[in-house]
């Protein structure tokens, strides 16, 4: 019997769901996964009674109720502390860049919505200045973390895929889908490692099996 459940949205599109799902899977929590088809524009009425904030991801585990992907990441790290780096200074950076992802990069989110069914090509309108600024900041964060803390592995803080990687995994998916320009070799190698991680492959495979009626016109028009 499962110890709870994780409610997520359409895997093809839901970037925040991917973050929560990765942390839960990394921590090895024994929960059922409930996928709710997203209607777009905040109109998914099924979520209004399923989660306290009406959004995904939403976790129930051994009586605990956790919503918001960053809170889920922290909860999962209580079950498995290895989800954050062991070194105090590295852990501080990992939490900081995760929080920056959680609260920032609005231009990238708006212009490059996650769409795992999109072929690798730039958006028709190109990359606006504010989007390029976000891309440059993310590239700098990845390069700095990999250079200072990730030398012993392929991920931001070394050999293990961590909560910080989970927070940036949807950005990797976006950058690959939209063929984002100007990234450093370090960032390109990092993106390849994230995309090849077994959990990411699992997520992509599940997304590819979703019913076509779950596809959203607003996203398909950008594909």
C-alpha positions in Angstrom: 0.0 0.0 0.0 1.2 3.5 -0.9 2.1 6.0 1.9 0.3 8.8 0.1 0.0 10.4 -3.3 1.5 13.1 -5.5 -0.8 15.1 -7.7 0.8 16.5 -10.9 -0.4 18.0 -14.1 0.0 17.0 -17.7 3.6 15.8 -18.0 4.0 17.2 -21.5 3.6 20.8 -20.2 3.8 21.0 -16.4 7.2 22.3 -15.4 6.4 22.7 -11.7 5.0 19.1 -11.6 8.3 17.8 -13.0 10.2 19.5 -10.2 8.0 18.0 -7.5 8.0 14.6 -9.1 11.7 14.5 -9.4 12.3 15.3 -5.7 9.7 12.7 -4.7 11.3 10.0 -6.9 14.8 10.9 -5.8 13.8 10.6 -2.2 12.2 7.2 -2.9 8.8 8.1 -1.4 6.2 5.4 -1.9 3.3 7.4 -3.2 0.7 7.0 -5.9 1.0 9.4 -8.8 -2.2 11.1 -9.9 -2.0 13.0 -13.2 -4.6 15.8 -13.7 -5.0 17.0 -17.3 -4.4 20.8 -17.4 -7.0 23.0 -19.0 -4.6 26.0 -19.4 -5.0 29.5 -18.1 -5.6 28.4 -14.5 -9.0 26.8 -15.5 -8.3 23.3 -14.3 -11.3 23.0 -12.0 -10.4 19.5 -10.7 -7.4 21.1 -8.9 -9.5 23.5 -6.9 -10.6 20.8 -4.4 -7.5 18.6 -4.6 -4.7 21.0 -3.4 -4.8 23.8 -0.9 -3.6 26.4 -3.4 -5.4 24.9 -6.4 -2.1 24.2 -8.1 0.3 21.3 -8.8 2.4 19.6 -7.5 0.7 18.6 -4.3 2.0 15.9 -2.0 0.3 13.8 0.7 2.7 11.6 2.6 2.2 9.8 6.0 -0.3 12.4 7.0 1.8 15.4 5.9 0.3 17.8 3.3 2.8 19.6 1.2 2.2 22.0 -1.7 4.5 24.1 -3.9 7.6 22.4 -5.6 10.2 24.1 -3.3 8.4 23.0 -0.2 8.1 19.5 -1.6 11.9 19.6 -2.3 12.6 20.5 1.3 10.2 17.9 2.6 11.9 15.2 0.5 15.3 16.4 1.8 14.1 15.7 5.3 13.6 12.1 4.2 16.8 12.0 2.2 19.3 14.7 3.3 21.5 13.8 0.3 19.1 15.8 -1.9 21.1 18.8 -0.8 25.0 18.9 -0.9 26.7 17.8 2.3 29.1 20.7 2.3 27.6 23.8 4.1 28.8 26.3 1.5 27.7 24.2 -1.4 24.4 23.6 0.2 23.9 27.4 0.7 24.5 27.9 -3.0 22.2 25.0 -4.0 19.4 26.4 -1.9 20.0 30.0 -3.2 19.9 29.1 -6.9 16.9 26.9 -6.4 15.1 29.8 -4.7 16.1 32.1 -7.6 14.6 29.6 -10.0 11.5 29.4 -8.0 10.9 33.2 -7.9 12.6 34.4 -11.0 13.2 34.0 -14.8 9.7 35.2 -15.7 10.7 36.1 -19.2 11.9 32.6 -20.0 8.8 31.1 -18.5 6.5 33.3 -20.5 8.3 33.1 -23.8 9.4 29.5 -23.7 6.7 27.4 -22.1 7.6 23.8 -21.5 6.4 21.6 -24.3 8.0 18.2 -24.6 6.3 17.6 -27.9 8.1 20.5 -29.5 10.9 19.9 -32.0 14.2 21.6 -31.3 13.9 25.0 -32.9 13.7 28.7 -31.8 10.3 30.4 -31.3 9.0 32.1 -34.4 9.3 35.6 -32.8 12.9 35.0 -31.8 14.4 35.7 -28.4 13.5 39.1 -26.8 16.1 41.0 -24.8 14.6 40.1 -21.5 14.6 36.4 -22.4 18.2 36.6 -23.5 19.0 38.2 -20.1 17.4 35.3 -18.2 19.2 32.8 -20.4 22.5 34.5 -19.7 21.9 34.5 -15.9 20.9 30.8 -16.0 24.0 29.9 -18.0 26.2 31.8 -15.5 24.5 30.0 -12.5 25.1 26.6 -14.1 28.6 27.3 -15.1 29.5 28.7 -11.7 28.0 25.7 -9.8 29.6 23.2 -12.1 33.0 24.9 -11.9 33.1 25.4 -8.1 31.1 22.4 -6.8 30.5 19.9 -9.6 33.9 18.8 -10.7 33.4 15.2 -9.5 30.3 14.5 -11.6 28.0 15.6 -14.3 25.5 17.6 -12.3 25.4 21.0 -10.6 26.9 19.8 -7.4 28.8 16.7 -8.4 27.9 13.1 -9.2 24.4 13.0 -7.7 21.3 14.5 -9.3 20.0 16.8 -6.5 17.1 19.1 -5.6 19.0 21.9 -7.4 19.0 19.8 -10.6 15.3 19.0 -10.1 14.6 22.7 -9.9 16.4 23.4 -13.2 15.3 20.3 -15.1 12.3 22.0 -16.8 14.7 24.8 -17.9 16.8 22.2 -19.5 13.7 20.9 -21.3 12.8 24.4 -22.4 16.3 25.2 -23.7 16.4 21.9 -25.7 13.0 22.4 -27.2 13.7 26.0 -28.3 17.3 25.5 -29.3 18.5 28.3 -27.0 21.6 30.0 -28.3 24.8 31.2 -26.6 25.2 28.7 -23.8 28.6 27.7 -22.6 30.1 24.3 -23.2 29.8 23.6 -19.5 26.0 24.3 -19.7 25.6 22.3 -22.9 27.3 19.3 -21.3 25.2 19.7 -18.2 22.0 19.8 -20.2 23.0 16.6 -21.9 23.6 14.9 -18.6 20.2 16.0 -17.2 18.3 14.9 -20.3 20.0 11.5 -20.2 19.2 10.9 -16.5 16.9 7.8 -16.1 14.3 9.8 -14.2 14.1 12.4 -17.0 13.9 9.7 -19.6 11.1 8.1 -17.6 9.2 11.5 -17.5 9.6 12.1 -21.2 8.4 8.5 -21.9 5.3 9.0 -19.8 4.6 12.4 -21.4 4.7 10.8 -24.8 2.1 8.3 -23.8 -0.5 10.9 -22.7 -3.7 11.1 -24.6 -3.7 13.6 -27.5 -6.9 15.1 -26.1 -4.8 16.4 -23.3 -2.8 18.6 -25.6 -3.4 22.4 -25.2 -4.0 24.6 -28.2 -2.0 27.5 -26.7 1.1 25.3 -26.5 0.6 23.6 -29.8 0.4 26.9 -31.5 4.0 27.5 -30.3 5.3 24.1 -31.5 
